[in-house]
């Protein structure tokens, strides 16, 4: 099981509005299954990290799943 840590951050109102719009769009795509702002932010962060890592030539450190 992966242990998650809380990371408090400050976001401008326009970024929060964009996250809310993304969560709503993802909810529609998921056939009505509610996608939270937090889940939308995780997805955006993951994709953004992958893009930036590719751009600067770093690789993500992936944890091996525990058996």
N, C-alpha and C positions, 0 to 999 in steps of 0.2 A: 504494500500500500504506500502510495506517495504521500509524504507529509507536506501540506501546504502551509505557507506562512502568510500572515496578513501584511499587506504593504499599503499603508495609507498614502494617498497622493492627492494633490489639489489639481482640479481640472477647471478650465474656463467653461462658462455656460454654453458656449457654442460647441465645444467638444462633447459635453454631456448631451446636448440636443442631438448631435450626430450619432452618439452611441444609442440613444433611445430610438432614433429612426432605424438604425441598423438592427437593433433587437426586434423591432416591429416587423421589419422585412424578413428577418430570419425566422420569426414566429410563423409568418405566412408560408414560407418555404417549407417549414417543418409540419405542415398540415395542421396548424393550430396548436401544436405543443409549445407551451410558453417558453420563450428564450429570454432570459433575464438580461439586464444591463451588464451585470458581471460576466455572464457567459459571452455576451457580444464583445466585451472588452478583452476577455481572454483570447477569443478568436482573432480579433484585430491585432493584439499584441503578438501572438504567435506568427501570424502572417507577416507582420511588419518586421519582426526580428529576423525571420527567414530571408526576407528581401534585403535588409541591411547587412546581414551576415554574408550573403552572396555578393553584395556590392563591395564590401571591404575585405572579403576573402577569409573570414573566420568561419569556423564550423561550430554548430551547436553541440554541446555536450549532452548526449542522451543517456539517461539512466537505464540500466538493464532492469527489466521487470523481475521482481522477486518471485520465486517459485513456491 
